[in-house]
Amino acid sequence: MHPVFHVSMLRKYLKDPEQKIEAEPVIIQQDLTMECHPVHILDSSDRVMQNRTIKYVKVLWTNQLEREATLELEA
């Protein structure tokens, strides 16, 4: 199966006047970068690869939702 859908499968959006989307302002510098800092460590795990163990850490960054958190390798 291919991850493809047809436009006919989409449903019409019904506008809800009570639905509000809140977004925090993001500061972007002149060189089109933004400053992010780690906020919280969500999870950590060890993965065994043949004869060595690699530690993975799931990090929550500023300006990011929990579902967008990234995995970091710990040396």
N, C-alpha and C positions, 0 to 999 in steps of 0.2 A: 504494500500500500504506500502511496505517496502522500506526504503531508500537504494536500491541496484541497481547497474548498471552492465551490462555485458561488458566484454572487447571489444566485437564487436561494442559497441556504441561509443568507443573512436575514435577520428580523428587523423590522422597522423600529427605530428608537422612539420610545414614548417619553416625552419631556416631563420631568417631575420638577415643579417650581420650588419644592422644599429641599431638593438635593443640592448641597453646597460642597464644593471641592476647595479645601484649604491647602494652600501651598506656601511653604516658607521661602522667603527671598534668597536667591543664590547670587553671591558676589563673584563676578568674573573679571579677572585682571585683563590688562591690555594685550598680553600674549595669549589670550583665550584659554587660560588655565584657571582652576579654582582650587582653593586650599581645603584639604580634607584631613581630618584627624581621626584616629581610632577612638571610639567611644566605649565599646564594650566587647568582651570576648563571649561569643554565644555558645561555642562548642569546641571541643578539641578531641582528636582521635589519633591513634597510631596505626599506620599501615605497614605491614611487613612485605618487603620486596626481596625475595630470595634470601639473602644473608644480611640485610640491613633493615632498620626500622626508620620510617619517616613520620615525623609528627606534623599533623595538619591542624590548623586553628581557624575557626570561622570567626571573622571580625566584622563588627558593625561599625561603619564609618559615619561621620557627620554628613548631613544632606542625603541620607539614604534610608530606605525602609528595611525592615528586618528580612524580608524575602529577597532583597538585593544584596545581602551580605556576601562577602568574598571569602574564599579559602586561601589561607596563607601558609607557606611552608616555613617551618621553624628549623633553623640550623642547629 
